[in-house]
Amino acid sequence: MIKNREIEIKLQINNPCEIDKIRQYLAKLSNTDKGTINKTEKIEMKAVYYDTESGFFRQHKMAYRIRQENKSIVATYKSGKVNKNGVFERIEVNRIVKTLNPDLSVFADEENIWEILKNVDNSRFEAIVITDFMRECIVLSWKNSQIEMALDLGKVTGKNKNLPICEVELELKSGSKEDLLSLKDELIRKFNIEPSSVSKYHQGLILAGLA
């Protein structure tokens, strides 16, 4: 894996009846040693995505968020795109921070990124998208790869308009994209789900009329 590289697939759950089936599938994986790296973990995630008044991050196809993950607070920089196979390939840099207040200086040690961000005025930020969801996840050994499978349930908000979050995310932790696509195909066969090329952040931008 390349440093700071995120590779993942999003799968939209079309029928709420599938949620319990997927949750049972996660529980089954968690209760056996075969094919799992750890047990199912539950993480409450509340995030605010920020941009400047002039839309600096949107103009540069980037995202900046600060997210509460249970008791931790994580600042994240992202940039990248989704390819024709529905695979998101993005640069992602995460930093543990102490407050929910925007402060881009936490990325100053990443030279290439800091060259882009160093002149952005932190005082000019405004919250444009909010996500609030519960993640139930586990890391699987799938073929020759380690892949995190996550069930995300909650909502995304943009300018006081809400949409439900009801999806499965598959993130490649180590190994190959071919194995990631193989797990995607296996889950599509098992459940009424389909690939999605729209991130939570982009859904929020659409709601806010910013995309």
Secondary structure by P-SEA (a helix, b strand, c coil): cccccccbbbbbbccccaaaaaaaaaaaaaaccccccccbbbbbbbbbbbbccccccccccccccccccccbbbbbbbbbbbccccbbbbbbbbbbbccccccccccccaaaaaaaccccccccccccbbbbbbbbbbbbbcccbbbbbbbbbbbcccccbbbbbbbbbbbbccccaaaaaaaaaaaaaaccbbbbcccaaaaaaaaaccc
